[in-house]
Amino acid sequence: MKQNGIFYSYRRASTIFMCRKSVNSIYIFIGLFVSFFSFFSQAATPEQIDAIKATAEEFVLDRVMPPESSNIEARAGNIDSRIFATDCYTGLIASSSNTRSTSNMTVLVECPEDAWRIYVPVRIITTGPQVTALTSLARGHLITAADVTVSYIDVNRSRRQGFTDIDQVVGSKVKRSIRAGSTIERGDVCVVCRNEEVMIKAERNGMTISTKGTALSDGSIGEQIRVKNNKSNRIIDASVSGIGEVSVQF
């Protein structure tokens, strides 16, 4: 009986211990749940995230000057929605230690009133005018004004040289097929084409002399090409100045 009494007391003590352990586990779980709920109840709202991003983008646009004839766009990177933020009734403040970057900038957005801050990465996109094809252009096609338009292209991603004005390509011949929407590059067309007749204009002291010649290579506006004078058979270096036209200085 004594042994049974000891065994009974042991079982009772074990039960009490297990009950207390279960209660403690429940308390821990409740504590974690409350902490979890409290954390996310203070997380930034979508509207607060948008306000932070807009503040960073406006800061960049106010301080980065676009190149001549170009535009810039500022796009803030993604922000973790779990961050703490408030509506900041006194207004958000933006600053950056680097305002000379042309491609990326990190902007500090803060609310001193509510004692929070966040660093926002902003991508700077510089776009410049480039002549693009409105429709597919086949090899040998003579470009008209109806074939092309001017679009603004990301200059940081475009490594090839194109044209900035429609007049630079109208009347030129397509050397290789161009897809609709593509930028027309200098190697795609020839304003002056190899083996075609050109007008050579020689200028000096306001006087101009013109004669006919034959282009020995393709060329775009401003490029230097070799041209044969059809009258003297002399080969000269000339600058492409227009459609079927080259200029030399003498």
KETOR-752251 format. One line per 2 residues: their letters; for each residue y, z, x of N, C-alpha, C, O. Coordinates in steps of 0.1 Angstrom, whole numbers, plus 2048, in hexadecimal, padded with zeros to 3 digits. Each point is the difference from the previous one (the first is absolute). Example, Ala and Ser with C-alpha at 12.3 -4.5 7.8 and 13.67 -1.06 7.14 Angstrom:
<pts>
AS) 7C7,84E,884,80C,800,7F7,80C,800,809,800,807,80A ~ 80B,7F2,7F2,80B,800,809,80B,808,7F8,80B,801,805
</pts>
This chain:
<pts>
MK) 7F4,800,808,80C,800,7F8,80D,800,809,80A,7F9,7FD ~ 7F4,80F,80D,80C,800,809,803,7F3,806,80B,7FB,801
QN) 7E9,7FE,803,802,7F3,805,806,7F6,7F6,808,7F8,803 ~ 7F3,80A,7F0,805,7F7,7F6,80F,803,7FE,808,7F7,7FD
GI) 7FB,816,804,80F,804,7FE,808,7FA,80B,80B,7FB,7FD ~ 7F0,805,80F,807,7FA,80B,802,7F1,7FE,80A,7FA,803
FY) 7EB,800,7F9,800,7F1,7FE,80A,7FD,7F5,807,7F6,801 ~ 7F9,812,7F4,809,7FE,7F5,80F,801,805,808,7F8,7FC
SY) 7FA,812,80C,80E,802,805,804,7F4,809,80B,7FC,7FF ~ 7EB,7FF,808,803,7F5,809,804,7F3,7F8,809,7F9,803
RR) 7EE,805,7F3,803,7F5,7F7,80E,801,7F9,807,7F6,7FF ~ 7FC,816,7FD,80D,802,7F9,80B,7FE,80A,80A,7F9,7FC
AS) 7F5,80C,810,80A,7FE,80A,802,7F1,803,80B,7FB,802 ~ 7EA,7FE,7FF,800,7F2,804,807,7F8,7F5,808,7F7,802
TI) 7F5,80D,7F1,806,7F9,7F5,80F,802,800,808,7F7,7FD ~ 7FC,816,805,80F,803,801,806,7F8,80B,80B,7FB,7FE
FM) 7EF,804,80D,805,7F9,80C,802,7F1,7FC,80B,7FA,803 ~ 7EB,800,7F7,800,7F2,7FC,80B,7FD,7F6,807,7F6,800
CR) 7FA,814,7F7,80B,7FE,7F6,80E,800,806,808,7F8,7FD ~ 7FA,812,80C,80D,801,807,802,7F3,808,80C,7FB,800
KS) 7EA,800,806,801,7F4,808,804,7F4,7F8,809,7F7,803 ~ 7F1,808,7F1,803,7F5,7F6,80E,801,7FC,808,7F6,7FF
VN) 7FD,817,7FE,80D,802,7FB,80A,7FC,80B,80A,7FA,7FD ~ 7F3,80A,80F,809,7FC,80C,801,7F1,801,80A,7FA,803
SI) 7EA,7FF,7FB,800,7F1,801,809,7FA,7F6,807,7F6,802 ~ 7F8,810,7F2,808,7FB,7F5,80F,802,803,808,7F7,7FD
YI) 7FC,815,808,80E,802,804,804,7F6,80A,80C,7FB,800 ~ 7EC,802,80A,803,7F7,80B,802,7F2,7FA,80A,7F9,804
FI) 7ED,803,7F3,802,7F3,7FA,80C,7FF,7F8,807,7F6,800 ~ 7FC,815,7F8,80D,800,7F8,80C,7FF,809,80A,7F9,7FD
GL) 7F5,80E,80F,80B,800,809,803,7F2,806,80B,7FB,801 ~ 7EA,7FE,802,801,7F3,806,805,7F6,7F5,808,7F7,803
FV) 7F3,80B,7F1,805,7F7,7F5,80E,802,7FE,808,7F6,7FE ~ 7FD,816,801,80E,803,7FE,808,7FA,80B,80B,7FA,7FE
SF) 7F1,808,80F,807,7FA,80B,800,7F1,7FF,80B,7FA,803 ~ 7EA,800,7FA,7FF,7F1,7FF,80A,7FB,7F5,807,7F6,802
FS) 7F9,811,7F2,808,7FC,7F5,80F,802,804,808,7F8,7FD ~ 7FB,813,80A,80E,803,804,805,7F5,80A,80B,7FC,800
FF) 7EC,800,809,803,7F6,80A,804,7F3,7F9,80B,7FA,803 ~ 7ED,801,7F4,802,7F3,7FA,80B,801,7F5,806,7F6,7FC
SQ) 7FD,816,7FF,80A,802,7F6,80E,7FE,807,80A,7FD,7F9 ~ 7F7,805,814,80C,7FE,807,801,7F2,807,80A,7FE,807
AA) 7EC,7FA,7F8,800,7F3,806,80A,7F7,7FA,805,802,7F5 ~ 800,7F5,814,80B,7F7,7FB,7FC,7F7,7F5,7F5,7FC,7FF
TP) 814,802,7F8,7FE,7F7,7F4,802,7F2,805,807,7FD,80A ~ 7F4,7F9,7EE,803,7F2,804,80F,7FD,801,804,7F8,808
EQ) 804,80E,7EF,80E,7FD,800,807,806,80D,809,7FA,806 ~ 7F2,812,7FF,805,805,80C,7FC,7F8,80C,808,7FE,809
ID) 7EC,7FD,7F7,7FB,7F7,80B,809,7F3,800,804,7FC,80B ~ 7FF,7FF,7EA,808,7F3,7FF,80E,803,805,806,7F8,807
AI) 7FF,814,7F6,80E,804,805,800,801,80F,80A,7FC,806 ~ 7EC,80A,800,7FF,802,80E,7FF,7F2,807,808,7FE,80A
KA) 7F0,7F9,7F1,7FF,7F3,806,80D,7F8,7FE,804,7F9,80A ~ 802,808,7EB,80D,7F9,7FE,80B,805,809,807,7F8,805
TA) 7F9,815,7FE,80A,805,809,7FE,7FB,80E,809,7FD,807 ~ 7EA,802,7FD,7FD,7FB,80E,804,7F2,801,805,7FB,80A
EE) 7F8,7FD,7EC,803,7F1,800,80F,7FE,800,804,7F7,808 ~ 803,810,7F0,80F,7FE,800,806,804,80D,80A,7FA,804
FV) 7F0,810,802,806,804,80E,7FE,7F5,809,809,7FD,808 ~ 7EB,7FC,7F9,7FE,7F5,809,809,7F5,7FD,806,7FA,809
LD) 7FB,802,7EA,809,7F4,7FC,80E,803,804,808,7F6,802 ~ 7FD,816,7FD,80E,803,804,803,800,80F,80B,7FF,804
RV) 7EB,802,804,802,801,80E,7FB,7F4,809,804,7FF,80B ~ 7F3,7F9,7EF,7FB,7F5,808,807,7F3,7FB,7FF,7FC,7F4
MP) 807,7FD,815,808,7F4,7FD,7F6,7F4,802,7FA,7FF,80B ~ 805,7F8,7EB,7F8,7F5,802,806,7F5,809,80C,800,801
PE) 7EC,7F8,805,805,7F5,809,808,7F7,7F7,7FF,800,7F4 ~ 809,7F7,812,808,7F7,7F9,7F7,7F6,7F7,7F6,7FC,805
SS) 80E,802,7EF,7F9,7F7,7F6,7F2,806,7FD,7F8,7F8,7FB ~ 806,815,807,7F3,806,7FD,802,80C,7F6,80B,804,7FE
NI) 7EA,800,7FC,800,80B,7F7,7F6,80B,805,7F7,7FC,808 ~ 80B,810,7F4,7F6,80A,804,7FB,807,7F4,807,802,7F6
EA) 7EC,802,80A,7FA,809,7F5,7FB,80C,807,7FC,800,80C ~ 804,80B,7ED,7FB,80D,805,7F5,805,7F7,802,801,7F4
RA) 7F2,801,811,7F5,804,7F8,7FA,80D,805,7FA,800,80B ~ 808,80B,7EE,7FA,80D,804,7F1,800,7FF,7FA,7FA,7F6
GN) 800,80D,813,7F1,801,800,7FB,80A,7F5,808,806,7FA ~ 7EB,7FA,805,7FB,809,7F6,802,80F,803,800,804,80C
ID) 802,804,7EA,802,80F,802,7F6,807,7F9,7FD,7FD,7F4 ~ 7FD,80D,812,7F5,808,7FA,806,808,7F4,809,808,802
SR) 7F1,7F5,7F2,806,806,7F4,7FD,810,800,806,806,7F7 ~ 7F2,7FF,812,7FE,80E,800,80A,809,807,800,80C,800
IF) 80A,7ED,806,80B,807,807,808,808,7F6,801,7FD,7F4 ~ 805,80E,811,80A,807,7F7,80D,7FA,800,805,7FC,80B
AT) 801,802,7E9,80D,7FB,7FF,807,805,7F3,7F9,805,7F7 ~ 814,7FA,808,807,804,7F4,80A,7F5,7FD,801,7F6,807
DC) 806,80B,7EE,809,7F6,7FB,80D,801,809,808,7F6,800 ~ 7FA,814,807,80B,802,80A,80E,7FC,7F9,805,7F5,803
YT) 800,814,7F5,80C,7FD,7F9,80C,7FE,808,80A,7FA,7FC ~ 7F6,80B,810,80B,7FE,809,800,7F2,807,809,7FC,807
GL) 7EC,7FD,7F8,7FE,7F3,805,7F8,800,80D,801,809,809 ~ 7F7,7EC,7F9,7F8,7FF,80C,808,7FB,80B,80A,7F8,7FF
IA) 7F3,80C,80D,807,7FC,80D,7F6,7F9,809,7F5,804,802 ~ 810,7F1,803,7F7,7F7,809,807,7FF,80E,80C,800,801
SS) 7EB,800,809,805,7FE,80E,7F5,7FA,808,7F4,800,7FC ~ 810,7FB,810,7F6,7FA,809,805,800,80E,80C,7FF,802
SN) 7EC,804,808,804,800,80E,800,7F2,805,805,7FE,80B ~ 7F6,7F8,7EE,7FF,7F2,805,806,7F7,7F5,7F9,7FE,7F6
TR) 812,7FC,80D,806,7F7,7F6,802,7F2,806,807,7F8,7FA ~ 7F2,805,811,801,7F3,806,7F4,7F8,7FE,800,7F4,805
ST) 7F5,811,7F5,7F4,7F9,7FF,802,7F4,7F6,808,801,7F7 ~ 7F1,7F4,80C,801,7F4,7F7,7F3,7FE,7F8,7FF,7F6,7F9
SN) 7F7,813,809,7F4,7FE,7F8,7FB,80C,7F9,7FB,7FF,7F5 ~ 806,80D,812,7FC,80C,7FA,809,80C,803,807,800,80A
MT) 7FA,809,7EC,809,80C,803,7FA,80C,7F8,7FA,7FE,7F5 ~ 806,80E,811,7FC,80C,7FA,80C,808,7FB,809,803,808
VL) 7F8,7FF,7EB,80B,807,7FA,7FD,80E,7FB,7F5,802,7FA ~ 813,808,80A,7FE,80D,7FB,807,802,7F3,80D,7FF,800
VE) 7EC,804,7F6,806,803,7F3,7FE,80F,7FD,7F5,805,801 ~ 816,802,7FC,7FF,80E,7FE,809,805,7F4,80A,7FA,7FC
CP) 7F2,812,800,808,807,7F5,803,80E,806,7F8,809,7FD ~ 813,7F9,809,804,80D,806,800,80C,7F6,7FD,80B,803
ED) 807,7F1,7F1,801,80A,7F5,7F2,807,7FD,7FF,80C,7FF ~ 7F7,7EC,801,7F2,805,7FD,7F7,801,80C,7F4,802,7FF
AW) 812,7FC,80D,7F9,802,80D,7F3,7F7,801,7F6,806,803 ~ 80B,7ED,7FB,7F5,7F8,803,805,7F3,806,80B,7FC,7FE
RI) 7EC,7FD,809,803,7F4,807,7F4,7F7,802,7F4,806,800 ~ 80D,7ED,802,7F5,7F7,802,805,7F4,808,80B,7FB,7FE
YV) 7EC,801,80B,803,7F4,808,7FA,7F4,7F9,7F4,800,7FD ~ 814,7F5,801,7FC,7F5,7F8,800,7F3,809,80B,7FD,805
PV) 7EA,7FD,7FE,800,7F3,807,805,7F5,7F8,7FC,7FE,7F4 ~ 80D,7FA,811,806,7F5,7F9,7FF,7F3,808,803,7FF,80C
RI) 7F8,7F7,7ED,7FE,7F3,807,80C,7F7,7FD,805,7FF,7F4 ~ 801,7FB,816,80C,7F8,7FF,7FB,7F1,800,7FB,7FC,80A
IT) 808,7FD,7EC,7FC,7F2,7FF,80D,7F7,800,808,801,7F8 ~ 7F9,7F7,813,80B,7F7,801,7FC,7F2,7FC,7F6,7FA,805
TG) 811,800,7F1,7FC,7F3,7FB,80C,7F6,803,80B,804,7FF ~ 7F1,7F0,805,80A,7F6,803,7FC,7F3,7F9,7F5,7FE,7FC
PQ) 815,7F9,802,7FE,7F4,7F9,7F7,7F6,808,803,7FE,80C ~ 7F4,7FC,7ED,7F7,7F6,806,7FD,7F6,7F6,7FE,803,7F4
VT) 802,7F0,810,7FD,7F5,7F7,7F1,800,7FD,7F8,800,80A ~ 804,800,7E9,7F2,800,7FD,7FD,7F4,7F6,809,7FB,7FA
AL) 7EB,801,805,7FC,7F5,7F8,7FE,804,7F2,7F9,80A,7FD ~ 80C,7EF,7F9,7FE,803,7F2,7F3,7FA,7FB,7FB,805,7F6
TS) 800,7F1,811,7F4,7F9,7FC,7F8,7FC,80D,806,801,80B ~ 7EE,7FC,7F4,7F8,7FC,80B,806,7F2,805,802,7F7,7F8
LA) 800,808,815,805,7F4,807,7F6,7FA,809,7FB,806,809 ~ 802,7ED,7F4,7F6,7F9,808,806,7FB,80D,80C,7FE,801
RG) 7EC,7FF,809,804,7FA,80C,806,7F3,7FE,7FB,7F7,7F8 ~ 811,806,80E,807,7F4,7FE,80A,800,7F5,808,7F7,7FF
HL) 7F8,814,7F9,80A,800,7F5,80E,803,805,802,807,80A ~ 808,7F2,7F0,80E,802,804,805,80B,7F6,801,7FE,7F4
IT) 804,80C,812,804,80C,7F8,80E,7FD,7F9,809,7FB,806 ~ 7F7,809,7ED,80C,7FF,7F8,805,80E,7FD,7F8,80A,802
AA) 813,7F8,7F8,806,80D,7FC,7F7,806,7F5,800,80C,7FF ~ 7F9,7EC,7FA,7F7,805,7F5,7F3,806,805,7F9,807,7F9
DV) 804,7F6,814,7F4,805,806,801,80E,805,7F5,807,803 ~ 817,7FE,800,801,80D,807,80A,809,7FA,808,7FC,7F7
TV) 7F7,810,80D,80A,80B,7FC,802,80A,80C,7F9,7FF,80A ~ 810,80A,7F4,802,80A,80A,7FB,80D,7FB,804,805,7F6
SY) 7F3,801,811,7FA,80D,7FD,803,80A,80B,802,7FD,80B ~ 7FE,810,7F1,803,80B,80A,7F2,805,805,7F8,805,7F8
ID) 806,7FA,815,7F3,803,806,801,80C,809,80B,802,807 ~ 7EB,806,7FA,800,80C,809,800,7FA,80F,7F6,7FB,804
VN) 815,807,802,802,7FB,80E,7F7,807,80A,7FD,7FB,80B ~ 800,812,7F2,7F8,808,80A,7F1,7FB,800,7F9,802,80A
RS) 803,7F7,7EC,7F2,7FB,7FF,7FF,7F1,803,7F6,7FB,804 ~ 816,7FE,7FB,800,7F2,803,804,7FD,80F,80B,803,804
RR) 7EB,7F8,803,802,7FE,80F,804,7F1,802,803,7FC,80C ~ 7FC,7FC,7EA,802,7F1,802,80E,7FC,7FC,807,807,7F8
QG) 7FE,7EF,80E,80E,7FB,7FD,800,7F7,7F5,7F8,7F6,7FF ~ 811,80C,7F7,802,7F7,7F5,80E,7FB,7FF,807,800,80A
FT) 7FD,7FD,7E9,80D,7FB,7FE,807,80A,7F6,7FA,805,7F7 ~ 813,7FC,80A,808,809,7F7,808,7F9,7F6,805,806,7F6
DI) 7FC,7ED,80B,808,7F8,7F7,7F8,7F3,7FB,7F9,7FA,808 ~ 807,803,7EB,7F9,7F5,7FB,804,7F3,806,7F8,7F7,802
DQ) 815,808,801,805,7F3,807,7F9,7FD,80D,800,7F5,805 ~ 7FA,816,801,7FA,7FE,80D,7F2,7F8,7FF,7FB,7FB,80A
VV) 800,805,7EA,7F3,7FA,7FE,800,7F4,7F7,7F7,7F7,800 ~ 813,808,7F7,800,7F5,7F6,801,7F3,808,809,7FE,808
GS) 7EE,7F8,7F4,800,7F3,807,7F6,800,80C,7FE,7F5,805 ~ 7FD,816,7FF,7F7,801,80B,7F2,7FC,7FB,7FD,801,7F4
KV) 7FA,7FB,816,7F2,7FC,7FD,7F7,80B,802,801,807,80B ~ 7F5,7FB,7EC,7F6,80B,802,7F5,7FB,80A,7FA,7F5,7FE
KR) 804,813,80D,7F6,7FC,80A,7F2,805,7FD,7F6,7FA,804 ~ 809,811,7F5,7F3,806,7FB,802,806,7F3,80B,805,7FC
SI) 7EB,7FC,7FC,800,804,7F2,806,80E,7FF,7FD,809,809 ~ 80B,7F9,7ED,807,80D,7FE,7FC,805,7F2,802,7F9,7F6
RA) 7F9,814,809,7FC,805,7F3,80D,805,7F8,809,804,806 ~ 7F6,7FC,7ED,80B,805,7F8,802,80F,803,7F7,808,801
GS) 816,7FB,800,803,80E,803,801,804,80F,804,80A,804 ~ 7F7,7EC,805,800,803,80E,80E,7FD,806,807,7F8,7FC
TI) 7FB,810,80F,80D,7FE,807,7FE,7F3,808,7F6,7FD,806 ~ 814,7FA,7FA,800,7F4,807,805,803,80E,80B,804,803
ER) 7EB,7FA,807,803,803,80E,805,7F3,807,7FD,7F5,7FC ~ 809,80D,810,805,7F5,807,7F5,7F6,805,803,7F4,801
GD) 7F1,811,801,7F5,7F7,804,7FA,7F9,7F4,7F8,7F7,802 ~ 80C,80C,7F2,7FA,7FA,7F4,807,7F2,7FD,7FA,7F8,7F9
VC) 813,807,80B,807,7F4,7FC,807,7FA,80D,802,807,80A ~ 803,7ED,7F4,808,7FA,80B,80C,7FA,7FA,7FF,7F7,7F7
VV) 80D,80E,80D,80C,7FA,7FB,802,7F3,807,805,7F6,7FB ~ 7F7,809,812,7FF,7F4,808,7F1,7FF,804,7FB,80A,806
CR) 7FF,7EB,7F7,7F1,7FF,802,7FE,7F6,80C,807,7F6,802 ~ 7EE,80D,805,7FC,7F7,80B,7FE,7F2,7FC,7FA,7FD,7F6
NE) 80B,7FA,813,7FF,7F1,7FE,808,7FB,7F5,7FF,7F4,7FD ~ 809,814,7FD,809,7FB,7F5,80E,7FD,806,804,806,80A
EV) 803,7F1,7EF,80D,7FC,805,80A,80B,7FC,800,806,7F5 ~ 809,7FD,814,80B,80A,7FE,80D,7FA,804,801,7F6,807
MI) 809,811,7F4,80E,7FC,804,805,80A,80B,800,80C,7FE ~ 803,7EE,80E,805,809,80B,80F,800,7FF,807,7F6,800
KA) 7FF,816,800,80E,802,7FF,805,807,80D,7FB,80B,803 ~ 80D,7EE,805,805,806,80C,80F,803,7FE,808,7F8,7FB
ER) 7FB,815,808,80E,805,7FE,806,804,80D,7FA,806,809 ~ 813,7F7,7F8,808,805,80B,80F,800,7FD,805,7F5,7FC
NG) 801,816,806,80F,801,7FD,804,7FB,7F2,80A,7F9,7FF ~ 7EE,80A,7F7,803,7FC,7F3,7FC,7F2,7FD,802,7FB,7F4
MT) 7F9,7FD,815,7FC,7F2,7FE,7F0,800,7FE,7F9,806,807 ~ 803,7F2,7EF,7F1,7FF,7FD,7FC,7F1,802,806,7F7,7FA
IS) 7EF,808,80D,7F9,7F2,801,7F2,802,7FB,7F9,809,803 ~ 803,7ED,7F4,7F3,800,7FA,7F8,7F4,804,805,7F5,802
TK) 7EE,80E,7FF,7F7,7F5,803,7F2,804,7FC,7FE,80C,7FD ~ 7F9,7EA,801,7F3,803,7FB,7F6,803,80C,801,7FC,80B
GT) 7F5,80D,7F1,7F6,804,80A,7F3,803,7F9,7FF,7FF,7F4 ~ 7F7,805,815,7F3,803,7FB,7FC,80E,805,801,803,80B
AL) 7FB,805,7EB,7FC,80E,804,7F3,800,807,7F7,7F9,7FB ~ 808,80E,810,7F3,800,807,7F8,80D,7FD,7F5,802,805
SD) 811,807,7F2,7F8,80C,7FC,807,805,7F3,80A,7FB,7FC ~ 7EF,80E,7FD,805,805,7F4,80B,80A,803,800,806,80B
GS) 809,7FD,7EB,80A,80A,803,806,805,7F3,800,7F9,7F6 ~ 805,813,80A,807,806,7F5,80E,803,804,804,7FE,80C
IG) 804,806,7EB,80F,802,802,802,809,80C,7FA,80B,801 ~ 80E,7F0,809,803,808,80B,7F6,7FF,80C,804,805,80B
EQ) 7F1,7F5,7F3,7F6,7FE,80B,804,7F5,809,805,7F6,7FC ~ 7F7,80B,811,802,7F6,809,7F4,7F7,801,7F4,805,801
IR) 80E,7EE,7FE,7F4,7F6,801,804,7F5,809,80C,7FE,803 ~ 7EB,7FA,801,802,7F4,808,801,7F4,7F7,7F8,7FE,7F7
VK) 812,7FA,80C,803,7F4,7F7,802,7F4,809,807,801,80B ~ 7F4,7F3,7F1,802,7F4,807,80B,7F8,7FA,800,7FD,7F4
NN) 80A,7FF,814,80B,7F8,7FB,7FB,7F2,7FE,7FB,7FA,80A ~ 804,800,7EA,7FA,7F3,7FE,808,7F5,806,7FA,7F5,802
KS) 813,80D,801,808,7F5,806,7FE,800,80F,7FF,7F5,806 ~ 801,817,801,7FF,800,80E,7F2,804,805,7FD,7FF,80C
NR) 7FA,805,7EB,7F3,805,803,800,80D,809,7F6,804,806 ~ 816,802,7FB,801,80C,808,7FB,80C,7F7,802,800,7F4
II) 7F7,809,813,7FB,80C,7F9,809,80C,803,803,803,80B ~ 802,803,7EA,809,80B,801,7FB,80C,7F9,7F7,800,7F7
DA) 80F,80C,80C,7FE,80C,7F8,80B,802,7F6,80C,7FF,803 ~ 7F0,803,7F1,80A,801,7F5,7FC,80C,7F7,7F5,804,7FF
SV) 815,801,7F9,7FE,80B,7F7,7FF,7FA,7F2,809,7F9,7FC ~ 7ED,80C,7FC,7FF,7FB,7F2,80B,807,7F8,802,80C,800
SG) 806,7EB,7FA,80C,805,7F9,800,7FD,7F1,808,805,7F9 ~ 7EE,7F3,803,7FF,7FD,7F1,7F3,7F8,7FE,7F9,7FD,809
IG) 805,7FF,7EB,7F5,7F8,7FC,801,7F2,807,80A,7F9,7FD ~ 7ED,804,80C,800,7F3,807,80C,7FF,809,805,7F4,803
EV) 800,817,802,80C,800,808,7FF,809,80C,7FC,80C,7FE ~ 809,7F0,80E,800,808,80B,80E,7FF,807,807,7F6,7FE
SV) 7FD,814,809,80D,800,807,7FF,803,80F,7F7,808,804 ~ 812,7F2,803,800,802,80F,80F,802,804,809,7FB,7F9
QF) 7F9,80D,811,80D,801,806,801,7F8,80D,7F7,800,808 ~ 815,7F9,7F9,802,7F9,80D,80E,802,805,803,7FA,80A
</pts>
